[in-house]
Amino acid sequence: ISSNSNNNIATTSIAEANAELTVQSTVEAKLDDKIKHYIDTCYVSASETFCRIMHYKMHNE
């Protein structure tokens, strides 16, 4: 479980015990990252929207 200190969200992942990491599972993990990225970025607060519009640096960019 990881927590984002700037937002009130938590990210979790579930993995099978003793699973072997293969090239296929790595590719699938990268595809899952796109889904995670969408879910993590689908909500943007008003203050974050303003900073993006004004091109202010946020989140240690």
One Martini backbone bead per residue (centre of mass of N, CA, C, O) as a GRO file, in nm:
protein
   61
    1ILE     BB    1   0.096   0.036   0.024
    2SER     BB    2   0.030   0.362  -0.097
    3SER     BB    3   0.081   0.714  -0.032
    4ASN     BB    4  -0.050   1.036  -0.097
    5SER     BB    5   0.024   1.338   0.058
    6ASN     BB    6  -0.146   1.543  -0.141
    7ASN     BB    7  -0.371   1.325  -0.120
    8ASN     BB    8  -0.679   1.128  -0.070
    9ILE     BB    9  -0.503   0.853  -0.146
   10ALA     BB   10  -0.482   0.502  -0.238
   11THR     BB   11  -0.253   0.237  -0.323
   12THR     BB   12  -0.308  -0.093  -0.452
   13SER     BB   13  -0.187  -0.440  -0.452
   14ILE     BB   14  -0.223  -0.769  -0.604
   15ALA     BB   15  -0.045  -1.079  -0.545
   16GLU     BB   16   0.088  -1.370  -0.615
   17ALA     BB   17   0.227  -1.616  -0.462
   18ASN     BB   18   0.513  -1.727  -0.616
   19ALA     BB   19   0.545  -1.557  -0.863
   20GLU     BB   20   0.659  -1.534  -1.182
   21LEU     BB   21   0.863  -1.325  -1.363
   22THR     BB   22   0.773  -1.211  -1.679
   23VAL     BB   23   0.738  -1.064  -1.972
   24GLN     BB   24   0.430  -1.074  -1.976
   25SER     BB   25   0.386  -0.951  -1.688
   26THR     BB   26   0.530  -0.686  -1.756
   27VAL     BB   27   0.336  -0.594  -1.977
   28GLU     BB   28   0.082  -0.603  -1.802
   29ALA     BB   29   0.185  -0.394  -1.596
   30LYS     BB   30   0.202  -0.159  -1.798
   31LEU     BB   31  -0.102  -0.160  -1.862
   32ASP     BB   32  -0.192  -0.109  -1.569
   33ASP     BB   33  -0.058   0.173  -1.546
   34LYS     BB   34  -0.267   0.317  -1.725
   35ILE     BB   35  -0.501   0.274  -1.535
   36LYS     BB   36  -0.377   0.404  -1.286
   37HIS     BB   37  -0.330   0.680  -1.412
   38TYR     BB   38  -0.625   0.745  -1.465
   39ILE     BB   39  -0.731   0.719  -1.175
   40ASP     BB   40  -0.521   0.926  -1.044
   41THR     BB   41  -0.616   1.168  -1.278
   42CYS     BB   42  -0.939   1.219  -1.288
   43TYR     BB   43  -0.882   1.414  -1.044
   44VAL     BB   44  -0.903   1.776  -1.021
   45SER     BB   45  -0.843   2.034  -0.854
   46ALA     BB   46  -0.876   2.369  -0.848
   47SER     BB   47  -0.581   2.437  -0.771
   48GLU     BB   48  -0.449   2.250  -0.983
   49THR     BB   49  -0.576   2.377  -1.230
   50PHE     BB   50  -0.452   2.656  -1.196
   51CYS     BB   51  -0.155   2.564  -1.207
   52ARG     BB   52  -0.172   2.446  -1.492
   53ILE     BB   53  -0.262   2.700  -1.644
   54MET     BB   54  -0.008   2.877  -1.517
   55HIS     BB   55   0.253   2.688  -1.508
   56TYR     BB   56   0.302   2.564  -1.240
   57LYS     BB   57   0.484   2.407  -1.011
   58MET     BB   58   0.440   2.062  -0.912
   59HIS     BB   59   0.534   1.799  -0.735
   60ASN     BB   60   0.843   1.823  -0.797
   61GLU     BB   61   0.901   1.915  -1.118
   0.00000   0.00000   0.00000
